[in-house]
Amino acid sequence: MTSPGPDPAARARGFASDNQAGVHPEILAALTAANAGHQPAYGGDTSTARLREVVRGHFGERAEVFPVFNGTGANVVSLQAMSERWSAVVCPESAHINTDECGAAEKVAGLKLIPVPAPDGKLTPELIDRHARGFGNLQRAQPAVVSITQSTEVGTVYTAAEIAAVAACAHERGMLVHMDGARVANAAAALDLPLRAFTTDAGVDVLSFGGTKNGLLLGEAIVVLNPDAVRGLAYLRKAGMQLASKMRYVSAQLVALLEGDLWLRNARHSNAMARRLAGAAGRVPGVEIRRPVEANAVFAVLPADAAERLRKRFAFYTWDERTGEVRWVCSFDTTEDDVDAFAAAIAEELSG
Ligand SMILES: Cc1ncc(COP(=O)(O)O)c(C=O)c1O
């Protein structure tokens, strides 16, 4: 994503990203509740203890949770714990770790990324086979991890069977599977499956679980699904500056998200708003919806001058400067009125 940020004149609720939304009221209430009294620091608190139980309920008895501050940190610490100094990570070209983390996986974890062209944002066994090369060749960084994103950076969703096939392929070749789940809740809502059905049960080893884009103030979690896949994660989290001393505030938010169905309600809603937007915008002559709308993002192409005028009214990013493709993301707090007003503005700008 290379465009300038949204115009300051844009309306309060735009479509730039799901991390531009505020904090869900139930999360704010959980923060207030967690604020009583003193608690042990660095994860010794009652909220983090409860989070461990809640995460095991979703992902299985072997699951271990490590709350962190942000998604980049979750990815870097996970990948580091899954690999060696001489390792390489196979990922789609569009992977956030490849495009939007300022080279952190390379710089901080010292890993070589092997980005694979995948127009729909998804790796397949065939793509992994073509690009994970040079096993045992001391001239080559050794492919150790396959990293997939669910839902993907281009708004698509892997089925559980597709993930199982990727994991089987990776494991057969001695590699591990990392999932960047910044929007994993949106994928679960889209698939109508429990979280574990396409993570633990599909063979994913480590998940970066996303909270920020689904209503949290801040906070994500590394969820280790296969404890044999990581080494020294607790130390790497600290060395990687992702260990919160007041961890109770990150954990309390994640508990509030995952204990009931808030994670699913929010994700279902943002997905539904994206479908509504794609339907309405897709009916406007001159707008082409470019990709399947499977989660909470819509990718479209429209005339550049109309996109510029529209951007002055609603925030959104250009996804691809070369093609002019734009990205519209819906959030837990996007309303039907927001979508309808945006769709009407799109129609107005294209007719003008
Ligand atoms: C797919 C994906 N992974 C990870 C992240 C992590 O981002 P951050 O480090 O900003 O929390 C993002 C944020 O945009 C993302 O879209």
The ligand as a Tripos MOL2 file, in Angstrom:
@<TRIPOS>MOLECULE
LIG
   16    16     1     0     0
SMALL
NO_CHARGES

@<TRIPOS>ATOM
      1 C1         -2.3580   -8.9410    7.6580 C.3       1 LIG1
      2 C2         -1.7530   -8.0970    8.7200 C.ar      1 LIG1
      3 N1         -0.8430   -8.6330    9.5330 N.ar      1 LIG1
      4 C3         -0.2900   -7.9480   10.5280 C.ar      1 LIG1
      5 C4         -0.6310   -6.6430   10.7500 C.ar      1 LIG1
      6 C5          0.0370   -6.0200   11.9460 C.3       1 LIG1
      7 O1          0.0480   -4.7550   12.0950 O.3       1 LIG1
      8 P1          0.5320   -3.8760   13.3300 P.3       1 LIG1
      9 O2          1.9530   -4.2040   13.5930 O.co2     1 LIG1
     10 O3          0.3120   -2.5430   12.8000 O.co2     1 LIG1
     11 O4         -0.3230   -4.2050   14.5110 O.co2     1 LIG1
     12 C6         -1.5520   -6.0010    9.9130 C.ar      1 LIG1
     13 C7         -1.9110   -4.5750   10.0720 C.2       1 LIG1
     14 O5         -2.2710   -3.8950    9.1680 O.2       1 LIG1
     15 C8         -2.1220   -6.7630    8.8610 C.ar      1 LIG1
     16 O6         -3.0250   -6.2220    8.0360 O.3       1 LIG1
@<TRIPOS>BOND
     1     1     2 1
     2     2     3 ar
     3     2    15 ar
     4     3     4 ar
     5     4     5 ar
     6     5     6 1
     7     5    12 ar
     8     6     7 1
     9     7     8 1
    10     8     9 2
    11     8    10 1
    12     8    11 1
    13    12    13 1
    14    12    15 ar
    15    13    14 2
    16    15    16 1
@<TRIPOS>SUBSTRUCTURE
     1 LIG1         1 GROUP 0 **** ****
